[in-house]
Amino acid sequence: MNFFLTGTITPVEVAQERRYMHGAESSYDIPCEELFNQLGLVYASNDGDFINSKRELVVQKIPHSGGPMMKKKILMDYLNENGLDIIWTLLGEKMAVTQHGEQTYFGVPCGVFYFENGELKGELNHHERD
């Protein structure tokens, strides 16, 4: 299966809509309302999983992955059919302390990724901070 990690995505915000459903075992990220409706998603038997009208698993909750996983072909077909593009932004913080605590290093990884002619492109940068 070709699943694609989704996160905060512009302009089609795929994930990060926190929901706690009655009877669910835990809270989890779900696709945004536009994708949910346009792809005809319904809740599957496993918390955090979603299927379409063909009963295909489209979105799956993968523990400790940082977000839901979406079947790549279904997402890409939807984007292409609707003339949409997708980008991923990454911004984080990283702190490291030397073995004896003598020095502390603080860095900020950041980047932007996108598809161009079916290939994932982008660049990850790391900026050091005082």
C-alpha positions as CSV (number, residue, x, y, z in Angstrom):
1,M,0.0,0.0,0.0
2,N,1.2,3.5,-0.8
3,F,0.2,5.6,2.2
4,F,1.2,9.2,2.5
5,L,1.8,11.0,5.8
6,T,-0.4,14.0,6.3
7,G,0.0,16.9,8.6
8,T,-0.7,20.6,8.5
9,I,-1.0,21.1,4.8
10,T,-1.9,24.2,2.7
11,P,-4.3,24.8,1.0
12,V,-6.0,21.5,1.6
13,E,-5.6,21.2,5.4
14,V,-5.6,17.4,5.5
15,A,-5.1,16.8,9.2
16,Q,-4.9,18.6,12.6
17,E,-8.6,18.7,13.2
18,R,-8.7,17.3,16.7
19,R,-11.8,15.4,17.5
20,Y,-12.9,13.2,20.3
21,M,-15.8,11.0,19.2
22,H,-18.2,9.4,21.7
23,G,-17.1,5.8,22.3
24,A,-13.6,6.4,20.8
25,E,-10.7,5.0,22.7
26,S,-8.6,8.2,22.3
27,S,-8.5,11.4,20.4
28,Y,-6.8,11.5,17.0
29,D,-6.3,13.6,13.9
30,I,-8.8,13.3,11.1
31,P,-8.9,14.7,7.5
32,C,-10.4,18.1,7.1
33,E,-14.1,18.5,6.3
34,E,-13.5,19.1,2.5
35,L,-11.5,15.8,2.1
36,F,-13.8,13.9,4.4
37,N,-16.9,14.9,2.3
38,Q,-15.3,14.9,-1.2
39,L,-13.8,11.5,-0.7
40,G,-16.9,10.1,0.9
41,L,-15.1,9.0,4.0
42,V,-16.8,7.2,6.8
43,Y,-15.5,5.9,10.1
44,A,-14.0,2.4,9.9
45,S,-14.2,-0.2,12.7
46,N,-10.8,0.8,14.1
47,D,-10.6,4.2,15.9
48,G,-8.8,6.7,13.6
49,D,-9.3,4.7,10.4
50,F,-11.6,5.9,7.5
51,I,-12.9,4.1,4.5
52,N,-14.6,5.3,1.3
53,S,-17.8,4.0,-0.4
54,K,-15.8,1.2,-2.0
55,R,-14.9,0.1,1.5
56,E,-11.2,0.9,0.7
57,L,-9.0,1.9,3.6
58,V,-8.2,5.5,2.8
59,V,-6.9,7.0,6.0
60,Q,-5.2,5.0,8.8
61,K,-4.1,6.0,12.3
62,I,-0.6,4.8,12.8
63,P,0.5,5.0,16.4
64,H,3.6,7.2,17.1
65,S,3.7,8.4,13.4
66,G,3.0,12.1,14.1
67,G,-0.3,12.0,12.2
68,P,-2.7,9.9,10.1
69,M,-1.5,8.2,7.0
70,M,-3.5,8.6,3.8
71,K,-3.4,6.4,0.7
72,K,-1.2,8.3,-1.7
73,K,-3.0,7.5,-5.0
74,I,-6.4,8.5,-3.6
75,L,-5.0,11.8,-2.3
76,M,-3.1,12.6,-5.6
77,D,-6.0,11.7,-7.8
78,Y,-8.3,14.0,-5.7
79,L,-5.7,16.9,-6.0
80,N,-5.2,16.4,-9.7
81,E,-8.9,16.1,-10.5
82,N,-9.6,19.4,-8.6
83,G,-6.6,21.4,-9.8
84,L,-5.2,21.6,-6.3
85,D,-1.6,21.6,-5.2
86,I,-0.2,20.5,-1.8
87,I,2.8,21.7,0.2
88,W,4.2,20.6,3.6
89,T,5.9,23.0,6.0
90,L,8.2,21.9,8.7
91,L,9.2,23.9,11.7
92,G,10.7,22.5,14.9
93,E,13.1,23.1,17.7
94,K,16.0,20.9,18.8
95,M,18.2,21.4,21.9
96,A,21.3,19.4,22.6
97,V,23.4,19.5,25.8
98,T,27.0,18.2,25.8
99,Q,27.8,15.1,27.9
100,H,28.8,17.1,31.0
101,G,26.3,19.9,30.6
102,E,29.0,22.3,29.7
103,Q,27.4,23.7,26.6
104,T,23.9,23.8,25.2
105,Y,23.2,24.0,21.5
106,F,19.8,25.1,20.2
107,G,18.7,24.7,16.6
108,V,15.7,25.1,14.4
109,P,15.0,22.7,11.6
110,C,12.7,24.1,8.9
111,G,11.7,23.4,5.3
112,V,9.0,23.4,2.6
113,F,8.2,20.3,0.5
114,Y,5.9,20.0,-2.6
115,F,5.2,17.8,-5.6
116,E,6.5,18.8,-9.0
117,N,5.7,16.5,-11.9
118,G,4.9,13.7,-9.5
119,E,8.2,14.0,-7.6
120,L,8.6,15.2,-4.0
121,K,10.8,18.3,-3.9
122,G,12.0,20.5,-1.2
123,E,14.7,21.4,1.2
124,L,15.3,20.9,4.9
125,N,17.4,23.6,6.6
126,H,18.8,23.8,10.1
127,H,19.5,27.2,11.8
128,E,21.5,27.4,14.9
129,R,20.4,29.8,17.6
130,D,22.1,31.1,20.7
